[in-house]
Amino acid sequence: QEGFSSEREFKRGGRMSITAQFLFVAASGARAMERKLESVTNNIANVDTTGYKREGVKFSTIYVPLTQPPPSKPGQPHPVGYIPTYNLVLNYAGSSENVIYMEQGALRETGNKLDFAIEGKGFFVVEDDKGNRFLTRDGSFKVDSQGFLRNNSGFYVLGTGGQRIRVGSFSDLYVSEDGRIYSQGDEVGKFLIVEQPVKERVGHNLWVYDEREAKISETSKVYQGFLEDSNVNVVYEMVKMIEAHREFDANLNVIKAGDELLASLNDFGRV
């Protein structure tokens, strides 16, 4: 369609018909709502994922003066489809940015000695066999045949100092709120609980770990026999989904009407 070949051209203004500029705005709005729907759908799919943090999408707004070249000579008739647009501005949905909402999820009691929940802003730190480290809020752990504490992906759970936690027998395992781990009455380690601005998910309920930004959490508490539920509110997400669907459909209707108008103007111009 006319005017959709170049976003850069749209931002410059003055080279696209008024109808095409409106169509471009509607197309950007539809694209934005499509991205929003993806985010909402992902949240709903993870409502039962331990420690999951809901995500959202923010879009930059680009303000573009709505321009239409005037007739080239005084007294010359306006071209077909010309609409005066003085002092008008179009709002264009620009690039998107993922936003993670880190509100505390509810703590659910499981009674399992190897389940742990964090209250506060901290994260557990886990490490794969190659030494790559990640953050997680999912404290559903297990003990391997060698007595090491691991998460559900098989990654080692780390203690202060970056050491892999080894508990041996877990029949009488006890963990205090400050993260100290006791086995058979002896302290065998302490959970490494860090705070760090979250950047991106890497799957399996893990986050990118940045040693330069990670700091020991002084306020987070660890609760044994509990897991943290996701912070997704299904009712809220469903409302957002309905809103996004409506806005998406509205933008599609604008595009359809614009297409019909362009076709009519082209037909009229050939008469």
C-alpha positions in Angstrom: 0.0 0.0 0.0 1.0 3.6 -0.5 3.4 5.0 2.1 4.2 1.7 3.9 7.6 1.1 2.2 9.7 3.2 4.6 9.3 4.0 8.3 12.1 6.6 7.8 10.1 8.3 5.1 7.1 8.5 7.5 9.2 10.1 10.2 10.5 12.8 7.8 6.9 13.6 6.7 6.0 15.5 3.6 6.4 12.7 1.1 3.4 10.6 1.9 -0.3 11.3 1.4 -2.4 12.2 4.4 -4.3 8.9 4.1 -1.1 6.9 3.9 0.2 8.6 7.0 -2.9 7.7 8.9 -2.6 4.1 7.6 1.0 3.9 8.8 0.0 5.0 12.3 -2.8 2.4 12.4 -0.4 -0.3 11.2 2.1 0.7 14.0 -0.8 0.5 16.5 -1.8 -3.0 15.3 1.8 -4.1 15.6 2.0 -2.8 19.1 -1.1 -4.5 20.2 0.1 -7.8 18.7 3.2 -7.5 20.8 1.1 -6.7 23.9 -1.0 -9.8 23.3 2.1 -12.0 23.1 3.2 -10.6 26.5 -0.2 -11.2 28.1 -0.5 -14.7 26.7 2.9 -15.6 28.1 1.9 -14.3 31.5 -1.3 -16.4 31.6 0.7 -19.5 30.4 3.0 -19.1 33.4 0.5 -18.4 36.1 1.4 -21.7 37.8 5.2 -21.4 37.3 7.0 -21.1 40.6 8.7 -17.7 41.1 7.6 -16.4 37.7 7.5 -12.6 37.3 4.9 -11.1 34.9 6.1 -9.1 32.0 4.8 -6.2 30.0 5.6 -4.1 27.0 6.3 -0.4 26.8 6.4 1.5 23.5 8.2 4.7 22.6 6.0 7.4 21.1 7.2 9.2 18.1 5.5 12.5 17.4 5.4 13.3 13.7 4.1 16.6 12.2 1.2 15.8 9.9 2.2 17.4 6.6 0.8 17.6 3.1 2.7 19.5 0.4 0.7 22.6 -0.7 0.0 23.3 -4.4 3.1 24.2 -6.3 1.8 27.5 -7.6 -0.6 30.1 -6.1 -4.1 29.6 -7.4 -3.5 26.1 -8.5 -6.2 23.7 -7.5 -5.5 21.3 -4.6 -4.7 17.7 -5.7 -7.3 15.0 -5.3 -7.4 13.9 -1.6 -5.6 17.0 -0.3 -6.6 17.8 3.3 -5.2 20.8 5.2 -3.3 19.6 8.3 -1.9 22.7 9.9 -0.8 22.2 13.6 -1.7 18.5 13.6 0.6 15.8 14.9 0.5 12.0 14.6 1.5 9.7 17.4 3.4 6.7 16.1 4.1 3.6 18.2 7.8 3.1 17.9 10.1 0.4 19.2 9.0 -1.8 22.1 10.8 -2.7 25.4 10.1 -5.6 27.6 9.4 -4.7 31.2 9.6 -7.1 34.1 7.4 -6.5 37.2 9.1 -7.8 40.3 6.3 -7.7 42.8 6.5 -10.4 45.5 4.5 -13.5 44.7 2.5 -15.3 47.4 4.4 -17.9 49.5 2.7 -21.3 49.4 3.5 -23.9 52.0 4.5 -27.3 50.7 6.0 -29.0 53.7 8.9 -30.2 51.6 12.3 -29.7 53.3 13.9 -29.0 49.9 11.5 -26.3 48.9 12.6 -22.7 49.5 11.0 -19.3 49.0 12.6 -15.9 49.0 10.8 -13.0 50.6 12.4 -9.8 49.3 14.3 -8.7 46.2 16.9 -11.4 46.2 17.6 -14.3 43.9 19.2 -17.8 44.3 22.3 -18.2 42.2 22.7 -21.5 40.3 25.5 -22.8 38.1 25.6 -25.3 35.2 28.3 -28.0 34.6 30.3 -25.5 32.5 30.4 -22.8 35.2 27.8 -20.5 33.7 25.7 -18.8 36.4 22.1 -17.7 36.5 19.5 -16.2 38.8 16.3 -17.8 39.8 13.4 -17.3 42.2 12.4 -21.0 41.9 13.6 -22.7 45.1 12.3 -26.2 44.3 15.6 -28.1 44.8 16.8 -31.7 45.2 19.9 -33.5 46.4 21.9 -35.6 44.0 23.7 -38.8 44.7 26.8 -36.9 45.8 24.9 -34.8 48.2 24.9 -31.6 46.2 21.9 -29.3 46.1 20.5 -28.8 42.6 17.6 -27.1 40.9 15.0 -28.8 38.6 17.3 -28.2 35.6 20.2 -30.0 37.3 22.1 -26.8 38.0 24.1 -26.6 41.2 22.8 -24.2 43.9 25.6 -21.9 45.1 26.4 -20.7 48.6 28.3 -17.6 49.7 31.8 -17.5 48.2 30.4 -19.1 45.0 30.8 -22.6 46.4 28.4 -25.4 45.3 26.3 -26.3 48.3 26.7 -29.9 49.5 24.3 -31.0 52.3 24.8 -34.8 52.4 21.8 -36.3 54.0 18.7 -34.0 53.9 16.5 -36.0 56.4 17.3 -33.5 59.1 18.1 -30.5 56.9 17.2 -27.1 58.4 17.6 -23.7 56.9 17.2 -20.5 58.9 15.6 -17.3 57.5 19.0 -15.7 56.9 19.8 -18.6 54.5 22.2 -20.6 56.8 22.0 -24.3 56.0 22.3 -27.0 58.8 22.6 -30.7 58.3 22.7 -33.0 61.3 23.1 -30.0 63.5 26.2 -28.6 61.7 26.3 -25.6 59.5 27.2 -26.7 56.0 26.8 -23.5 54.0 24.7 -20.5 53.4 22.6 -19.6 50.3 24.1 -17.0 48.0 21.2 -14.6 47.8 21.9 -11.6 45.6 20.0 -8.5 44.3 20.5 -7.4 40.7 18.5 -5.5 38.1 16.9 -8.1 36.0 17.8 -8.0 32.3 16.5 -11.0 30.4 15.1 -14.4 30.8 17.1 -17.4 29.6 14.5 -20.1 29.9 13.8 -22.7 32.5 12.8 -20.0 35.0 16.3 -18.5 34.9 17.6 -14.9 34.5 20.9 -13.6 33.3 23.5 -13.2 36.1 25.8 -10.2 36.0 28.6 -10.5 38.6 29.4 -6.8 38.2 26.0 -5.7 39.3 25.0 -8.5 41.7 25.2 -7.6 45.3 24.6 -9.7 48.4 21.0 -9.1 49.6 20.9 -7.9 53.2 17.2 -7.9 53.6 15.8 -11.0 51.8 14.6 -13.9 53.9 14.5 -17.6 53.0 11.6 -19.8 54.1 12.0 -23.6 54.1 9.0 -25.7 53.1 7.6 -22.9 51.0 7.6 -21.9 47.3 6.8 -18.6 45.8 3.9 -18.5 43.4 3.9 -16.3 40.3 2.8 -12.7 40.6 0.4 -13.1 37.7 -3.2 -11.9 38.3 -5.2 -13.9 35.8 -8.2 -11.5 36.0 -6.0 -8.5 35.3 -4.3 -10.2 32.4 -7.6 -11.2 30.9 -8.8 -7.6 31.0 -5.5 -6.5 29.3 -6.1 -9.2 26.7 -9.6 -8.0 25.9 -8.4 -4.4 25.7 -5.5 -5.3 23.4 -7.9 -7.3 21.1 -10.3 -4.4 20.9 -7.5 -1.9 20.0 -6.0 -4.4 17.5 -9.4 -4.7 15.8 -9.9 -1.0 15.8 -6.6 -0.4 14.1 -7.4 -3.1 11.5 -10.7 -1.3 10.8 -8.8 2.0 10.2 -6.5 0.2 7.8 -9.4 -1.3 6.0 -11.2 2.0 5.7 -8.0 3.7 4.5 -7.5 1.1 1.9 -11.0 1.7 0.6 -10.5 5.4 0.6 -7.2 5.2 -1.3 -8.9 2.9 -3.9 -11.8 5.4 -4.3 -9.4 8.3 -4.6 -7.3 6.5 -7.2 -10.5 5.6 -9.2 -11.7 9.2 -9.0 -8.3 10.5 -10.2 -8.6 8.3 -13.3 -11.9 9.8 -14.3 
